Amino acid sequence: MEIVLALCAAAVYGIADYSGGRASRTVSPITVTAVGQACGLVVLLVVVLASGVPTPPATDWFWGGVGGIAGASGLLAFYKAMGSGFMTVVAPVSAVTATAVPVIVGLSLGERPSVLSLCGIPVALVAIALVSDILGPDHRRAPRKIFLMSIGAGSVFGSLFVILGHTSDNSGLWPVLAMRVTSVPFMFMVMYFTKNKPSGARPQLKFVAGSGILDTAANAIYLLAVRHGLMSIVATINSFSPTSTLMLAVGLDKEKIHRPQALGLVLAGVALVMITVS
């Protein structure tokens, strides 16, 4: 069950990233994040209230709130690093780091996947780095500052996955709602101080709204997945999100897959088999 949910979360995260990337071509990434997450908050509020799950204890609100600030801060650092022109360095470094953090935390807390699954985790990390185009033709050596910023963004994303894994099993999607309740005001403050306006999202509103709603949905699916399985395994499978982003870029934007990316897709399949058959 957790494998299927983690794969679904990865696919939805990837589509959300593609939507946000498309919107960010002509709209400020800050506006994309703020308005998109606001759209996600509205949809999530309806879903949570309709679910009938009782309001969780204060600890779940706390962890969800911390996760919201962490996620928004990570996005800001990620977008700033991506805007430096070293995307083929930023994307894989942040993706691998975001996966490594929950894996390390999970193992340190006593999770013990099978030997085959443990062998599949590093294979997955290599696969996601290749899929993210770390060896692409536009690869250049990034400055130390950009490299550290990429690690920082990935660490924050990984911490978010750990935080979600520590919420109560019976709290439903309330922790994800708590995330948006904190991240949306935070992002609108950032948008205000950077002199961006919500109206700036209008030309790409469908992609902006889609990125926020899908990102919120992916958080919810990941939360369900990590409640059913080991965080180290769920986080690893969740790291395959750039695969769906790449597939959309190829199918809709007619981008070409480089040989390292093709190898990464193969290795991702190998890693998935290693993890799921054990």
Secondary structure by P-SEA (a helix, b strand, c coil): caaaaaaaaaaaaaaaaaaaaaaaccccaaaaaaaaaaaaaaaaaaaaaaaccccccaaaaaaaaaaaaaaaaaaaaaaaaaaccaaaaaaaaaaaaaaaaaaaaaaaacccccaaaaaaaaaaaaaaaaaacccccccccccaaaaaaaaaaaaaaaaaaaaaaaccccccaaaaaaaaacaaaaaaaaaaaacccccccccaaaaaaaaaaaaaaaaaaaaaaaaaccaaaaaaaacccaaaaaaaaaacccccccaaaaaaaaaaaaaaaaaccc
